[in-house]
């Protein structure tokens, strides 16, 4: 029912607006309330009929009041029969509204029977109207309290009860009757607006529940989309609310030991978190962190590879540095032999051989420098490392042999040897 609903239109037609009917949630609640209150309504009718009959008989001595009481007893018996006939049935999930419609028609009949009290008292029309108004108004007010969510039934009962009272006022019309009729009209309007206020309050409650349900569904969809399993628990551990994902993963996570707040279940990683809420209990959240965990493991693998590459580069540079020193020292020795201040006799053939050796050594140096540049740019391979190691360890290395040969030659050519 919208905020601009017409209560009188609803009472008369069942539609708060021209095209909008009452919702199934409200209709179901009205059905359940009426089914629970039928027995109470019948007992109240019997009790008020007995009390009213006794008071009228004591004041007026009219025996026709027993006919009035009997008619109300019959109506209450029919209500009780309907109650016991449907007792024990399971609560419905949805209703068509026919039971409510029949009850509203029955409300008009029972209201007419109860309000017809002054028609059975002919000795004192004025006092009979006062007594009838007193019991009828109290009966309608009690019905409004018992069925605050079903104003159509309350208003129809009230209308049925007012009809014989109005007939009695018309039949015995005078100034005193007019005064009582005005007072009775004010009481009727009070009951009408009270029923309207109670029903509008109920509709606001229904609207709040609908909005809360929509927000819950939105929250459920949002949490499922975010990969979070979410549950609200009471202080005693009972689940108040849980989304579908929580229902799936909770049994698997219950017996899994957490490692740093992360558990592995259903081939995924879950970050567990629990927050205490004083007014509710606790909120438990399982967040799917599989992508983060996979990225962390990949980063760890890349870090290990980078460390291995750094160690390999260090070994490579250490090995190549040794290989660079050998040719440089040999070139220095060859150059010292051809130095102008050298006292070592050198022939042209020796000069040519030294030049060839220097060329060989510079080519070796050039190869090593290219290896260093290639490794620094990331192009070095394991073959380069193996080649460098072979140059150091192989006994047939020509550079090492040349260095050894030159050292022996220098020692043998020095004076005094």
Phi and psi in degrees as a GROMACS rama.xvg file:
@    title "Ramachandran Plot"
@    xaxis  label "Phi"
@    yaxis  label "Psi"
@TYPE xy
-77.9282  171.614  UNK-2
-69.9314  -19.4263  UNK-3
-104.918  31.0138  UNK-4
-71.8265  157.66  UNK-5
-107.548  108.679  UNK-6
-64.7954  -41.1707  UNK-7
-64.1138  -38.8436  UNK-8
-62.7722  -40.0525  UNK-9
-64.296  -43.0238  UNK-10
-62.6376  -38.0516  UNK-11
-84.018  -37.2843  UNK-12
-119.041  -14.0686  UNK-13
84.1808  4.82674  UNK-14
-121.524  121.569  UNK-15
-69.7004  -29.0026  UNK-16
-125.88  178.234  UNK-17
-63.8368  -37.2144  UNK-18
-113.177  -8.88224  UNK-19
-102.647  125.545  UNK-20
-96.3706  168.399  UNK-21
-66.0249  145.419  UNK-22
-74.2515  160.751  UNK-23
-65.2859  -30.3421  UNK-24
-64.7734  -45.0441  UNK-25
-67.6775  -41.8643  UNK-26
-62.7132  -40.2814  UNK-27
-65.179  -41.661  UNK-28
-65.2129  -39.2841  UNK-29
-62.2865  -40.8855  UNK-30
-61.9368  -46.463  UNK-31
-66.6967  -41.468  UNK-32
-62.1704  -43.0954  UNK-33
-66.3034  -40.7028  UNK-34
-62.8874  -35.5307  UNK-35
-75.9714  -30.2107  UNK-36
-94.1017  -5.43105  UNK-37
-59.5898  -46.6959  UNK-38
-62.0321  -42.8536  UNK-39
-64.0378  -41.4849  UNK-40
-61.3439  -41.356  UNK-41
-64.7802  -42.5282  UNK-42
-66.4917  -38.4264  UNK-43
-64.8755  -39.9307  UNK-44
-61.4555  -44.9373  UNK-45
-64.0492  -44.6838  UNK-46
-63.326  -48.5988  UNK-47
-65.4648  -34.0951  UNK-48
-64.9593  -40.777  UNK-49
-65.9486  -47.5766  UNK-50
-63.7188  -47.2738  UNK-51
-63.2931  -42.3483  UNK-52
-61.5902  -41.0289  UNK-53
-65.7317  -42.8273  UNK-54
-64.0173  -45.6574  UNK-55
-64.036  -42.5003  UNK-56
-64.3427  -38.019  UNK-57
-69.1809  -36.2323  UNK-58
-85.4959  -38.0509  UNK-59
-113.87  -24.8529  UNK-60
75.1185  13.1335  UNK-61
-73.6762  120.277  UNK-62
-82.3277  -15.5362  UNK-63
-65.0489  -14.0681  UNK-64
-62.9904  -24.2351  UNK-65
-67.5435  -32.6152  UNK-66
-64.8421  -42.8301  UNK-67
-61.1208  -45.0794  UNK-68
-62.9064  -40.795  UNK-69
-63.7876  -39.7611  UNK-70
-63.3136  -36.8212  UNK-71
-72.0956  -34.4193  UNK-72
-62.9769  -39.9848  UNK-73
-63.8229  -43.404  UNK-74
-62.2093  -42.5865  UNK-75
-65.5537  -35.3911  UNK-76
-65.5182  -39.117  UNK-77
-63.8238  -39.7173  UNK-78
-64.2066  -43.2875  UNK-79
-66.4272  -38.2677  UNK-80
-60.7688  -43.6856  UNK-81
-64.4439  -36.7676  UNK-82
-65.0409  -49.8038  UNK-83
-70.1397  -27.9553  UNK-84
-66.2881  -31.2383  UNK-85
-103.267  1.2055  UNK-86
-65.9461  141.401  UNK-87
89.6798  -8.03375  UNK-88
-74.4258  147.442  UNK-89
-67.166  151.894  UNK-90
-67.0829  133.824  UNK-91
-75.4389  154.198  UNK-92
-92.0047  -23.5028  UNK-93
-152.817  154.317  UNK-94
-133.834  156.309  UNK-95
-88.7823  -22.4817  UNK-96
100.521  -5.35476  UNK-97
-66.3512  -38.1445  UNK-98
-63.158  -40.5532  UNK-99
-64.1231  -41.7499  UNK-100
-63.8789  -44.6761  UNK-101
-62.9389  -38.7782  UNK-102
-66.547  -36.7693  UNK-103
-65.9205  -39.8152  UNK-104
-64.6215  -42.171  UNK-105
-64.4507  -30.619  UNK-106
-63.7064  -39.0683  UNK-107
-63.1818  -42.7812  UNK-108
-66.1361  -49.2614  UNK-109
-65.8868  -36.3312  UNK-110
-63.5727  -41.4177  UNK-111
-63.7009  -42.2526  UNK-112
-64.5316  -41.0588  UNK-113
-72.8993  -38.6193  UNK-114
-76.6594  -6.8817  UNK-115
-82.3381  10.8209  UNK-116
-53.823  -47.0644  UNK-117
-64.7264  -20.4284  UNK-118
-69.9539  -18.0009  UNK-119
-97.9946  -0.658329  UNK-120
-119.562  105.748  UNK-121
-102.076  -13.3856  UNK-122
-73.8369  -34.7214  UNK-123
-141.177  87.8973  UNK-124
-59.9928  -37.8615  UNK-125
-67.1145  -50.5657  UNK-126
-66.0228  -34.9973  UNK-127
-64.5992  -35.1977  UNK-128
-67.6286  -40.1272  UNK-129
-63.3407  -47.5426  UNK-130
-62.5261  -42.7986  UNK-131
-64.8607  -41.4636  UNK-132
-63.4688  -41.3762  UNK-133
-60.7751  -50.9767  UNK-134
-72.516  -35.5038  UNK-135
-68.72  -44.1905  UNK-136
-63.9732  -43.8169  UNK-137
-64.3903  -38.2906  UNK-138
-64.5955  -43.0229  UNK-139
-67.9208  -40.246  UNK-140
-64.1666  -40.2919  UNK-141
-63.7168  -39.4189  UNK-142
-64.3212  -37.1668  UNK-143
-64.2367  -36.6335  UNK-144
-71.0022  -34.816  UNK-145
-73.9105  -37.0741  UNK-146
-123.827  67.3148  UNK-147
-69.7123  -20.0985  UNK-148
-91.5604  -0.37917  UNK-149
-126.966  68.9635  UNK-150
-69.11  -24.8477  UNK-151
-61.8603  -40.9282  UNK-152
-68.0184  -41.0182  UNK-153
-63.9203  -46.8034  UNK-154
-67.3805  -36.7256  UNK-155
-67.8465  -38.8847  UNK-156
-62.003  -43.6274  UNK-157
-63.319  -41.8981  UNK-158
-64.7731  -41.5308  UNK-159
-62.2128  -36.5703  UNK-160
-74.5748  -29.4438  UNK-161
-75.2005  -28.8641  UNK-162
-57.1189  -52.8002  UNK-163
-67.9295  -29.4329  UNK-164
-65.5951  -42.3586  UNK-165
-63.7431  -39.2934  UNK-166
-61.2395  -41.6649  UNK-167
-64.9986  -39.4102  UNK-168
-64.3812  -41.0415  UNK-169
-66.4946  -40.692  UNK-170
-68.0297  -33.3999  UNK-171
-121.1  46.0948  UNK-172
-70.8646  129.775  UNK-173
-158.951  -177.371  UNK-174
-65.2264  -37.3117  UNK-175
-66.7305  -40.5848  UNK-176
-62.0806  -37.876  UNK-177
-64.0605  -41.9138  UNK-178
-63.0413  -45.5329  UNK-179
-63.5895  -38.3163  UNK-180
-63.5626  -39.0864  UNK-181
-65.9328  -44.3632  UNK-182
-62.1619  -40.4571  UNK-183
-64.7524  -37.5622  UNK-184
-63.5173  -39.9014  UNK-185
-63.866  -40.8239  UNK-186
-64.5795  -39.1535  UNK-187
-63.9799  -43.4999  UNK-188
-63.3796  -37.2831  UNK-189
-61.4158  -44.3577  UNK-190
-64.5991  -40.6384  UNK-191
-60.7729  -49.0084  UNK-192
-72.3011  -29.1757  UNK-193
-65.22  -42.8253  UNK-194
-63.6529  -38.9486  UNK-195
-63.0466  -46.5109  UNK-196
-63.8953  -42.4789  UNK-197
-63.5408  -41.0963  UNK-198
-70.2027  -37.9272  UNK-199
-64.8935  -37.7143  UNK-200
-63.0442  -40.2753  UNK-201
-64.0501  -40.2795  UNK-202
-64.3808  -36.6028  UNK-203
-63.9982  -37.7775  UNK-204
-63.5926  -43.0629  UNK-205
-62.5281  -42.036  UNK-206
-62.7264  -41.1727  UNK-207
-63.4336  -40.8961  UNK-208
-64.2864  -41.7797  UNK-209
-62.4062  -43.3709  UNK-210
-65.1644  -41.2928  UNK-211
-63.5351  -38.0595  UNK-212
-65.1225  -41.9956  UNK-213
-63.6438  -43.2104  UNK-214
-63.5846  -37.4681  UNK-215
-64.9021  -42.521  UNK-216
-64.2875  -40.6614  UNK-217
-62.8762  -43.9345  UNK-218
-62.2254  -41.9856  UNK-219
-60.9102  -46.2429  UNK-220
-65.0726  -41.8791  UNK-221
-63.9411  -41.2433  UNK-222
-68.8671  -39.9113  UNK-223
-62.6075  -39.6223  UNK-224
-69.4284  -29.2698  UNK-225
-84.2209  -4.67868  UNK-226
79.0358  23.0402  UNK-227
-108.216  133.128  UNK-228
-94.8505  123.128  UNK-229
-129.048  138.011  UNK-230
-151.036  143.178  UNK-231
-109.27  124.114  UNK-232
-114.124  144.03  UNK-233
-78.4586  175.926  UNK-234
-64.2147  -26.7024  UNK-235
-92.0535  9.05348  UNK-236
90.2311  0.174265  UNK-237
-77.4752  144.297  UNK-238
-79.5688  121.466  UNK-239
-87.6133  -42.6386  UNK-240
-150.008  139.632  UNK-241
-150.418  144.56  UNK-242
-90.1965  173.112  UNK-243
-63.8101  -37.6494  UNK-244
-65.0779  -37.7748  UNK-245
-62.8056  -40.0966  UNK-246
-61.0869  -35.0561  UNK-247
-75.6476  -43.9043  UNK-248
-91.1627  -21.1842  UNK-249
-58.7659  -46.7209  UNK-250
-59.2191  -35.1245  UNK-251
-75.3736  -31.1  UNK-252
-87.3754  -12.6749  UNK-253
-63.5264  -39.319  UNK-254
-107.853  15.235  UNK-255
-98.9299  130.506  UNK-256
-75.0402  133.588  UNK-257
-81.672  136.985  UNK-258
-116.592  101.89  UNK-259
65.1518  30.3028  UNK-260
81.6502  3.13675  UNK-261
-119.497  129.837  UNK-262
-123.208  156.899  UNK-263
-115.437  122.663  UNK-264
-157.574  147.281  UNK-265
55.7716  37.0181  UNK-266
60.527  27.0285  UNK-267
-141.148  161.763  UNK-268
-103.802  136.47  UNK-269
-126.756  129.581  UNK-270
-90.1995  121.508  UNK-271
-97.4871  140.818  UNK-272
-151.179  138.787  UNK-273
-130.764  129.26  UNK-274
-121.4  131.624  UNK-275
-86.6536  132.173  UNK-276
-120.257  119.945  UNK-277
-62.3219  -40.9362  UNK-278
-83.3423  -10.1889  UNK-279
-121.236  -58.3649  UNK-280
157.18  -92.1643  UNK-281
-156.007  159.403  UNK-282
-121.561  125.244  UNK-283
-113.304  126.854  UNK-284
-128.528  128.98  UNK-285
-113.152  115.67  UNK-286
-104.455  130.483  UNK-287
-74.0374  107.976  UNK-288
-113.907  30.6531  UNK-289
-61.0981  -42.9448  UNK-290
-64.6552  -41.6528  UNK-291
-64.8749  -42.4833  UNK-292
-67.3123  -40.2953  UNK-293
-62.7525  -41.4434  UNK-294
-64.7334  -37.8266  UNK-295
-65.0447  -43.8352  UNK-296
-65.1739  -38.5155  UNK-297
-65.2043  -40.2903  UNK-298
-64.2016  -38.5969  UNK-299
-64.9506  -40.2715  UNK-300
-63.783  -42.4371  UNK-301
-64.7387  -36.2429  UNK-302
-65.1793  -41.3078  UNK-303
-63.8885  -41.0934  UNK-304
-63.08  -39.0151  UNK-305
-65.489  -39.2164  UNK-306
-63.64  -42.6809  UNK-307
-63.6945  -40.3179  UNK-308
-64.6991  -38.175  UNK-309
-64.7087  -42.8626  UNK-310
-64.1553  -40.099  UNK-311
-64.1391  -40.2662  UNK-312
-64.3465  -41.2798  UNK-313
-61.1768  -43.8171  UNK-314
-64.0326  -39.478  UNK-315
-64.0793  -47.4123  UNK-316
-65.0738  -37.1648  UNK-317
-63.4488  -41.8304  UNK-318
-68.1567  -43.8192  UNK-319
-68.8824  -34.4012  UNK-320
-59.2414  -41.396  UNK-321
-63.0506  -39.7295  UNK-322
-68.2823  -28.244  UNK-323
-72.2802  -36.6589  UNK-324
-65.109  -34.7137  UNK-325
-63.2253  -52.5285  UNK-326
-63.3294  -37.6781  UNK-327
-62.8379  -43.0299  UNK-328
-65.5133  -38.577  UNK-329
-65.9619  -42.3262  UNK-330
-60.8386  -41.0846  UNK-331
-60.6407  -40.1047  UNK-332
-64.4492  -44.0738  UNK-333
-62.2303  -41.4049  UNK-334
-65.8462  -35.6688  UNK-335
-66.1977  -29.6178  UNK-336
-68.1095  -33.6621  UNK-337
-96.7363  8.82414  UNK-338
-67.7243  146.789  UNK-339
-64.158  -28.6513  UNK-340
-89.5666  4.18056  UNK-341
-74.8233  142.124  UNK-342
-99.1242  9.15492  UNK-343
-86.511  124.844  UNK-344
-69.0143  124.181  UNK-345
-124.703  126.014  UNK-346
-89.1828  172.431  UNK-347
-64.1931  -37.3238  UNK-348
-63.6472  -37.0435  UNK-349
-66.0399  -37.6184  UNK-350
-62.7496  -43.242  UNK-351
-64.1194  -42.5818  UNK-352
-63.452  -39.3429  UNK-353
-65.537  -38.5625  UNK-354
-63.948  -42.1951  UNK-355
-61.418  -41.5576  UNK-356
-65.7918  -40.0019  UNK-357
-63.6811  -40.6465  UNK-358
-62.4089  -42.6645  UNK-359
-61.159  -42.5744  UNK-360
-67.8803  -39.9458  UNK-361
-65.1069  -35.3689  UNK-362
-64.3428  -38.9024  UNK-363
-64.0231  -41.8196  UNK-364
-62.7555  -41.3819  UNK-365
-61.0082  -40.8644  UNK-366
-63.575  -40.7395  UNK-367
-66.2587  -41.1664  UNK-368
-63.5407  -39.2187  UNK-369
-63.2819  -37.8181  UNK-370
-62.0809  -42.6121  UNK-371
-63.3851  -45.4682  UNK-372
-61.9767  -43.4426  UNK-373
-63.5876  -39.3637  UNK-374
-69.1494  -39.4306  UNK-375
-63.2742  -31.8917  UNK-376
-88.4719  2.53118  UNK-377
90.1006  9.74119  UNK-378
-97.2546  -3.52569  UNK-379
-70.3608  147.634  UNK-380
-121.185  173.806  UNK-381
-63.7839  -28.371  UNK-382
-62.6168  -35.3129  UNK-383
-64.7114  -43.0337  UNK-384
-63.0085  -43.074  UNK-385
-63.237  -40.2741  UNK-386
-63.7213  -40.7508  UNK-387
-64.2517  -42.6004  UNK-388
-64.202  -38.5966  UNK-389
-64.0371  -36.9641  UNK-390
-64.1039  -33.068  UNK-391
-79.53  -35.0848  UNK-392
-97.7949  -19.6528  UNK-393
-74.514  127.739  UNK-394
-71.5765  -17.1844  UNK-395
-93.8201  13.6226  UNK-396
-60.6549  119.168  UNK-397
-67.2384  -29.9077  UNK-398
-67.9824  -45.7995  UNK-399
-62.4087  -40.3289  UNK-400
-62.3231  -39.7608  UNK-401
-65.3768  -42.1127  UNK-402
-61.2948  -42.1822  UNK-403
-65.9602  -40.6449  UNK-404
-63.7732  -43.3069  UNK-405
-66.3782  -39.2012  UNK-406
-60.4579  -43.0498  UNK-407
-65.7309  -38.4377  UNK-408
-64.8888  -42.9349  UNK-409
-63.1104  -41.689  UNK-410
-65.1414  -38.388  UNK-411
-74.0552  -25.5863  UNK-412
-90.4152  -6.53403  UNK-413
-73.8585  144.423  UNK-414
-59.9008  145.281  UNK-415
87.2177  -3.58315  UNK-416
